[in-house]
Amino acid sequence: MNDRGGSTNAREAAQVTSLASHRGAFFRVLQQTARSQAAVMTVAGGADGGPEEAHGGDQIVYVIDGEAILRIGTEEHHARAGTLITIPAGVRHHVRNPGSTRRPSTSCDCQA
């Protein structure tokens, strides 16, 4: 077992983590290597995910629950559960939960 509630093999080549055990965490890194990171993020209804930012590598976001408004560059995208979004490296982006039902939005974010 690792400190993120998942398991790893003896050579640290594979990491297995349950997303369910981290639901409700605002932002928690689930797995990380020297070149990548996977995290879960929950944004409360009517709230945002923090300041606009950009990353050195591509970012893939999968919306698990609820809905989110993602501003990627100058365009806004309404994402509901089941939506997959790719944000190219270096592109500024921001996420917020429109809060129509005050339901949290949970996503899994992966960066390379």
Secondary structure, 3 states (H helix, E strand, C coil): CCCCCCEECCCCCCEECCCHHHCCCCEEEEEECCCCEEEEEEECCCCECCCCECCCCCEEEEEEECEEEEEECCEEEEEECCCEEEECCCCCEEEECCCCCCCCEEEEEEEC
